[in-house]
């Protein structure tokens, strides 16, 4: 049985499963008095202030050891291996992920598992970043001799500059804090925040030193919105071949309307005898033609089409197509090759479906 604990009343209640049970539970929770309410707010603010002050204090410690650590990681011919135990392990895992996504190949190794076979994942070409607030974490100290025999450079991030880990590392970065945000002074709170911030500082410094670009970032985040904007091309999403609405310039307006209706893009390319683009006809053009009383049955399309239409190349980024549509206040684009032959078409709905917008 799973239970719910009331913050203000020391009672255990079963977790409600239905809406009725939830309403009943809400009615049974006594409201906080003004003093309790304010104490919660003060505690939360104190935590944020304590951690913010600790992170600010780190700026004074960005000195020679930090630069040396960056040089080790930049010179790494293998992978940056980040390790830590407990809460420091969670921070190490996040730092490894940040490094990997910003151009510095990295992965996390659990120090306990390392003693039972995972040390085989570390090679002499790697660099190890070990995180421990005390600098005396037994699991880390156990694997130190093996790493030394391999000749793997070690960077320590620790809260004690005189600790075993700090002394045995090739370079030690000071991430000490004056106090934990936990009222008991026990739970890793401020110390883990400081280590995380320092890890971010390392990752960003390496990113800049490597000349890592937004395009590089997108390549490692192809499923993200930035990846879609920077990696998706027009020819990845455009309608082509039989899906492309196209009529000859001698076609009637009625035939063009049938083509637009059949292809469902709200427009049609108009081509000459050589297949080159000579214009476009859109829903807007139709409204303007009807306002002038044009005969739908007998009017040629080249008499009512828009000749100077906006186009884009198939190799252009989908983000460029979006920018072009927005700047010209249009909802569709024709895609043409180097000889201005229509090869595709797309509209705003295609960009929405692709996640570019």
VEXPAVO-724468 format. One line per field, with one value per residue (C-alpha): residue in three letters; x, y, z. Coordinates in Angstrom, 3 decimals, always signed. Layout:
residues N
res ALA/...
px X/...
py Y/...
pz Z/...
***
This chain:
residues 357
res UNK/UNK/UNK/UNK/UNK/UNK/UNK/UNK/UNK/UNK/UNK/UNK/UNK/UNK/UNK/UNK/UNK/UNK/UNK/UNK/UNK/UNK/UNK/UNK/UNK/UNK/UNK/UNK/UNK/UNK/UNK/UNK/UNK/UNK/UNK/UNK/UNK/UNK/UNK/UNK/UNK/UNK/UNK/UNK/UNK/UNK/UNK/UNK/UNK/UNK/UNK/UNK/UNK/UNK/UNK/UNK/UNK/UNK/UNK/UNK/UNK/UNK/UNK/UNK/UNK/UNK/UNK/UNK/UNK/UNK/UNK/UNK/UNK/UNK/UNK/UNK/UNK/UNK/UNK/UNK/UNK/UNK/UNK/UNK/UNK/UNK/UNK/UNK/UNK/UNK/UNK/UNK/UNK/UNK/UNK/UNK/UNK/UNK/UNK/UNK/UNK/UNK/UNK/UNK/UNK/UNK/UNK/UNK/UNK/UNK/UNK/UNK/UNK/UNK/UNK/UNK/UNK/UNK/UNK/UNK/UNK/UNK/UNK/UNK/UNK/UNK/UNK/UNK/UNK/UNK/UNK/UNK/UNK/UNK/UNK/UNK/UNK/UNK/UNK/UNK/UNK/UNK/UNK/UNK/UNK/UNK/UNK/UNK/UNK/UNK/UNK/UNK/UNK/UNK/UNK/UNK/UNK/UNK/UNK/UNK/UNK/UNK/UNK/UNK/UNK/UNK/UNK/UNK/UNK/UNK/UNK/UNK/UNK/UNK/UNK/UNK/UNK/UNK/UNK/UNK/UNK/UNK/UNK/UNK/UNK/UNK/UNK/UNK/UNK/UNK/UNK/UNK/UNK/UNK/UNK/UNK/UNK/UNK/UNK/UNK/UNK/UNK/UNK/UNK/UNK/UNK/UNK/UNK/UNK/UNK/UNK/UNK/UNK/UNK/UNK/UNK/UNK/UNK/UNK/UNK/UNK/UNK/UNK/UNK/UNK/UNK/UNK/UNK/UNK/UNK/UNK/UNK/UNK/UNK/UNK/UNK/UNK/UNK/UNK/UNK/UNK/UNK/UNK/UNK/UNK/UNK/UNK/UNK/UNK/UNK/UNK/UNK/UNK/UNK/UNK/UNK/UNK/UNK/UNK/UNK/UNK/UNK/UNK/UNK/UNK/UNK/UNK/UNK/UNK/UNK/UNK/UNK/UNK/UNK/UNK/UNK/UNK/UNK/UNK/UNK/UNK/UNK/UNK/UNK/UNK/UNK/UNK/UNK/UNK/UNK/UNK/UNK/UNK/UNK/UNK/UNK/UNK/UNK/UNK/UNK/UNK/UNK/UNK/UNK/UNK/UNK/UNK/UNK/UNK/UNK/UNK/UNK/UNK/UNK/UNK/UNK/UNK/UNK/UNK/UNK/UNK/UNK/UNK/UNK/UNK/UNK/UNK/UNK/UNK/UNK/UNK/UNK/UNK/UNK/UNK/UNK/UNK/UNK/UNK/UNK/UNK/UNK/UNK/UNK/UNK/UNK/UNK/UNK/UNK/UNK/UNK/UNK/UNK/UNK/UNK/UNK/UNK
px +0.000/+1.323/+0.525/+0.382/+1.922/+0.262/+2.802/+0.847/-0.727/+1.291/-1.157/-0.665/-3.475/-3.783/-3.084/-6.459/-7.279/-10.467/-11.474/-13.986/-11.303/-9.029/-11.720/-12.356/-8.629/-8.412/-11.230/-9.423/-6.170/-6.247/-5.076/-1.699/-1.785/+0.028/+3.113/+3.569/+3.032/+5.700/+8.204/+7.970/+8.603/+11.544/+13.146/+12.831/+14.302/+17.158/+18.053/+18.196/+20.189/+22.698/+23.250/+23.431/+26.123/+28.107/+28.013/+29.010/+31.994/+33.244/+34.129/+37.089/+38.477/+38.584/+42.367/+45.371/+44.042/+40.865/+42.891/+45.112/+42.055/+40.755/+44.120/+44.070/+40.576/+41.359/+44.413/+42.451/+42.723/+40.128/+37.106/+36.540/+35.417/+33.435/+32.921/+31.465/+29.564/+26.076/+24.774/+28.137/+27.569/+24.323/+26.159/+28.983/+26.493/+24.967/+28.379/+29.356/+26.139/+26.784/+30.358/+29.258/+26.557/+28.922/+31.732/+33.782/+33.151/+32.475/+30.698/+29.977/+31.486/+30.152/+33.177/+31.685/+31.108/+34.562/+36.093/+34.101/+35.009/+33.998/+37.578/+38.018/+36.066/+38.911/+41.992/+45.355/+44.024/+41.265/+41.063/+39.209/+37.236/+36.496/+33.936/+33.847/+32.973/+34.999/+37.766/+37.833/+35.171/+36.345/+35.141/+37.131/+40.272/+40.129/+40.459/+43.091/+46.130/+44.847/+44.307/+47.792/+49.295/+47.421/+48.853/+45.406/+45.401/+43.009/+41.143/+39.593/+36.623/+36.494/+35.471/+38.690/+41.975/+43.979/+42.001/+43.525/+41.777/+42.975/+46.565/+46.767/+45.054/+47.070/+44.981/+42.415/+39.580/+38.230/+34.422/+34.141/+31.131/+30.738/+27.549/+24.961/+21.497/+20.029/+18.972/+20.698/+23.878/+23.902/+22.134/+24.320/+22.633/+24.910/+27.934/+26.273/+25.049/+28.600/+30.033/+27.362/+28.072/+31.803/+31.154/+29.101/+31.941/+34.364/+32.000/+31.386/+35.090/+35.854/+32.995/+34.481/+38.032/+36.959/+35.078/+31.891/+29.006/+25.212/+25.338/+27.635/+25.200/+22.303/+24.110/+24.165/+20.539/+18.765/+15.458/+15.437/+13.901/+17.339/+18.323/+15.217/+15.857/+19.511/+19.559/+16.233/+16.339/+13.570/+13.873/+13.319/+9.746/+8.653/+5.919/+7.435/+6.720/+3.010/+2.264/+3.570/+0.772/+1.815/+0.068/+1.208/+0.980/-1.625/-3.937/-7.277/-8.023/-10.586/-7.991/-5.625/-8.294/-8.858/-5.110/-4.975/-7.990/-6.541/-3.074/-4.369/-1.557/-3.571/-1.438/+0.047/+3.231/+2.821/+5.502/+6.402/+7.045/+10.538/+9.270/+10.745/+8.775/+6.999/+4.629/+2.475/-1.262/-2.562/-5.838/-5.112/-4.744/-8.116/-9.850/-8.353/-9.366/-12.943/-13.100/-12.290/-15.018/-12.645/-14.260/-13.064/-13.828/-12.114/-9.267/-5.748/-3.784/-0.848/-3.197/-3.955/-0.912/+1.765/+4.919/+7.475/+6.925/+9.117/+11.071/+13.638/+16.287/+15.823/+19.077/+18.092/+17.347/+13.707/+14.339/+15.231/+11.921/+10.125/+12.000/+11.233/+7.526/+7.313/+9.238/+7.109/+3.829/+3.121/+1.981/+3.540/+6.742/+7.755/+11.048/+13.090/+16.387/+19.278/+17.432/+14.257/+12.355/+9.867/+10.945/+8.783/+6.418/+5.747/+3.527/+3.378/+1.547/+4.503/+6.857/+4.512/+4.353/+8.143/+8.511/+10.383/+7.869
py +0.000/+3.473/+6.322/+10.098/+12.136/+15.432/+18.207/+19.908/+16.862/+13.772/+11.285/+8.694/+8.474/+6.200/+7.980/+8.914/+7.163/+8.886/+12.530/+12.069/+10.709/+13.616/+16.167/+14.420/+14.440/+18.162/+18.837/+16.902/+18.895/+21.655/+25.024/+26.394/+29.318/+32.520/+31.649/+28.210/+29.674/+32.309/+29.807/+27.694/+30.730/+31.872/+28.416/+28.195/+31.681/+30.912/+27.808/+29.760/+32.593/+30.184/+28.328/+31.527/+32.923/+29.688/+29.743/+33.423/+32.639/+30.097/+32.891/+33.838/+30.307/+30.319/+30.411/+28.395/+24.938/+25.593/+26.484/+23.448/+21.216/+22.656/+22.012/+18.370/+17.919/+19.715/+17.517/+14.339/+11.900/+9.575/+10.351/+12.460/+10.060/+11.707/+9.816/+10.364/+8.543/+9.212/+12.708/+13.610/+10.730/+12.280/+15.562/+13.735/+12.070/+15.421/+17.010/+14.123/+14.621/+18.363/+17.800/+15.249/+17.511/+20.465/+18.863/+17.068/+13.296/+12.115/+9.456/+8.625/+5.704/+4.637/+4.293/+1.311/-0.535/+0.511/-1.733/-4.654/-4.484/-1.074/+0.181/-1.607/+1.258/+3.673/+3.767/+5.591/+8.044/+9.259/+11.960/+11.334/+13.975/+12.773/+14.597/+14.275/+16.963/+15.318/+14.120/+10.906/+8.847/+5.246/+4.030/+6.773/+6.222/+2.489/+3.055/+5.814/+3.457/+1.703/+5.006/+6.118/+2.908/+3.562/+7.064/+8.609/+12.310/+12.965/+16.185/+16.412/+18.588/+18.593/+20.716/+19.986/+21.095/+18.959/+15.763/+12.551/+12.956/+16.555/+15.630/+12.638/+14.272/+15.937/+19.069/+19.948/+22.447/+23.905/+23.664/+24.089/+25.808/+27.518/+25.656/+23.276/+24.713/+21.792/+23.049/+20.013/+20.730/+17.134/+16.646/+17.576/+20.703/+23.715/+21.478/+19.642/+22.916/+24.304/+21.201/+21.332/+25.011/+24.375/+21.517/+23.840/+26.369/+23.698/+22.572/+26.103/+26.987/+23.868/+24.647/+28.056/+26.727/+24.070/+26.590/+24.610/+26.121/+26.023/+23.685/+21.319/+21.431/+20.617/+17.541/+16.048/+17.104/+16.058/+15.469/+18.838/+22.025/+23.512/+20.382/+20.590/+24.248/+23.776/+20.342/+20.040/+21.093/+22.153/+19.001/+16.912/+18.163/+19.553/+18.052/+16.692/+14.781/+13.896/+15.932/+19.143/+21.352/+22.506/+23.726/+25.081/+28.815/+28.186/+26.332/+27.832/+29.318/+26.564/+23.830/+25.527/+25.609/+21.898/+21.284/+23.400/+21.593/+18.187/+18.848/+20.723/+23.265/+26.397/+27.307/+26.030/+26.596/+27.872/+26.687/+27.459/+24.998/+24.195/+23.452/+26.600/+28.596/+31.623/+32.343/+31.166/+31.212/+31.226/+31.490/+35.206/+35.573/+33.857/+36.305/+39.245/+37.769/+37.213/+40.765/+41.921/+39.716/+37.411/+34.602/+31.391/+29.225/+31.218/+33.097/+31.761/+31.331/+33.440/+36.433/+36.317/+34.620/+36.349/+36.493/+37.697/+34.898/+34.067/+30.795/+28.844/+26.229/+22.583/+22.599/+25.580/+25.089/+24.749/+27.568/+29.810/+28.938/+29.944/+33.241/+33.941/+33.249/+35.441/+38.350/+38.260/+37.534/+34.459/+30.966/+28.873/+28.602/+27.001/+25.135/+25.515/+24.093/+26.047/+26.340/+27.603/+24.414/+23.683/+20.596/+20.992/+23.082/+23.587/+25.682/+26.791/+23.607/+21.531/+23.582/+23.192/+19.414/+19.263/+21.200/+24.093/+26.680
pz +0.000/-0.936/+1.418/+1.242/+4.063/+4.996/+5.490/+8.233/+9.917/+10.871/+9.356/+6.659/+4.119/+1.072/-2.235/-3.787/-7.068/-8.189/-8.504/-5.706/-3.389/-4.325/-3.464/-0.163/+0.602/-0.175/+2.226/+4.994/+4.686/+7.250/+5.840/+6.940/+9.299/+8.352/+10.384/+8.775/+5.323/+5.857/+7.309/+4.147/+1.972/+4.098/+3.992/+0.200/-0.276/+2.095/+0.087/-3.173/-1.607/-0.046/-3.309/-5.365/-3.046/-3.325/-7.127/-7.178/-4.946/-7.503/-9.919/-7.722/-8.143/-11.920/-12.036/-13.230/-12.178/-14.187/-17.278/-16.767/-16.543/-19.811/-21.476/-20.364/-21.779/-25.019/-25.533/-24.770/-27.687/-26.182/-24.026/-20.944/-18.229/-15.425/-12.192/-8.742/-6.021/-4.656/-5.328/-6.848/-9.244/-10.461/-11.006/-12.795/-15.116/-16.039/-16.622/-18.901/-20.880/-21.190/-22.356/-24.932/-26.345/-26.679/-28.644/-25.969/-26.183/-22.639/-20.618/-16.976/-15.101/-11.705/-9.381/-7.576/-10.832/-11.992/-9.333/-10.723/-14.382/-15.696/-15.389/-18.704/-20.245/-19.458/-21.695/-21.476/-24.093/-21.766/-19.106/-15.836/-13.958/-10.414/-8.256/-4.478/-1.956/+0.799/-1.489/+0.541/-1.242/-0.812/-4.203/-5.968/-3.918/-4.703/-8.437/-8.166/-8.250/-11.367/-13.152/-12.142/-13.605/-16.843/-16.944/-17.231/-16.298/-13.419/-12.698/-9.232/-8.315/-4.542/-1.580/+0.328/-1.181/+1.305/+0.657/-0.688/-4.027/-4.423/-3.578/-5.890/-8.877/-11.642/-11.178/-8.513/-8.863/-5.638/-5.434/-1.671/-0.116/+3.228/+4.123/+2.723/+2.129/+4.062/+7.568/+9.054/+7.134/+5.944/+2.600/-0.419/-1.742/-2.102/-2.739/-5.634/-7.131/-6.996/-8.658/-11.362/-12.065/-12.294/-14.688/-16.862/-16.787/-18.008/-20.761/-22.049/-21.932/-23.987/-26.369/-27.111/-27.385/-29.896/-32.034/-31.508/-33.487/-33.387/-36.393/-34.451/-31.546/-33.868/-35.214/-31.730/-31.101/-34.318/-32.530/-30.789/-32.108/-32.827/-34.723/-36.855/-37.615/-38.505/-40.132/-41.937/-45.586/-47.920/-50.031/-46.878/-46.510/-49.880/-52.065/-55.254/-58.455/-58.685/-55.555/-57.139/-58.530/-62.001/-65.178/-68.540/-69.089/-71.816/-69.407/-68.513/-65.139/-64.592/-65.257/-62.831/-60.136/-60.629/-60.237/-57.055/-55.623/-56.467/-55.001/-51.944/-51.504/-52.251/-55.258/-58.506/-60.446/-63.992/-66.446/-70.061/-72.910/-71.574/-68.070/-66.569/-64.049/-65.445/-62.564/-59.689/-59.076/-55.501/-53.633/-53.284/-57.035/-57.475/-55.125/-56.984/-60.352/-59.216/-57.909/-61.440/-62.917/-64.794/-66.823/-65.126/-68.171/-70.920/-69.228/-69.666/-66.471/-67.713/-67.800/-64.058/-62.507/-60.423/-62.524/-60.004/-57.489/-54.516/-54.796/-52.842/-53.664/-52.604/-50.636/-48.509/-44.833/-43.890/-41.414/-44.370/-45.994/-42.808/-42.616/-46.279/-45.836/-42.760/-44.327/-47.512/-45.681/-47.809/-46.864/-49.647/-51.673/-54.935/-54.940/-58.131/-59.388/-60.874/-64.207/-62.505/-63.114/-60.321/-58.374/-55.284/-53.213/-49.530/-47.319/-43.716/-42.689/-43.892/-41.703/-38.747/-39.180/-39.434/-36.164/-37.786/-36.602
***
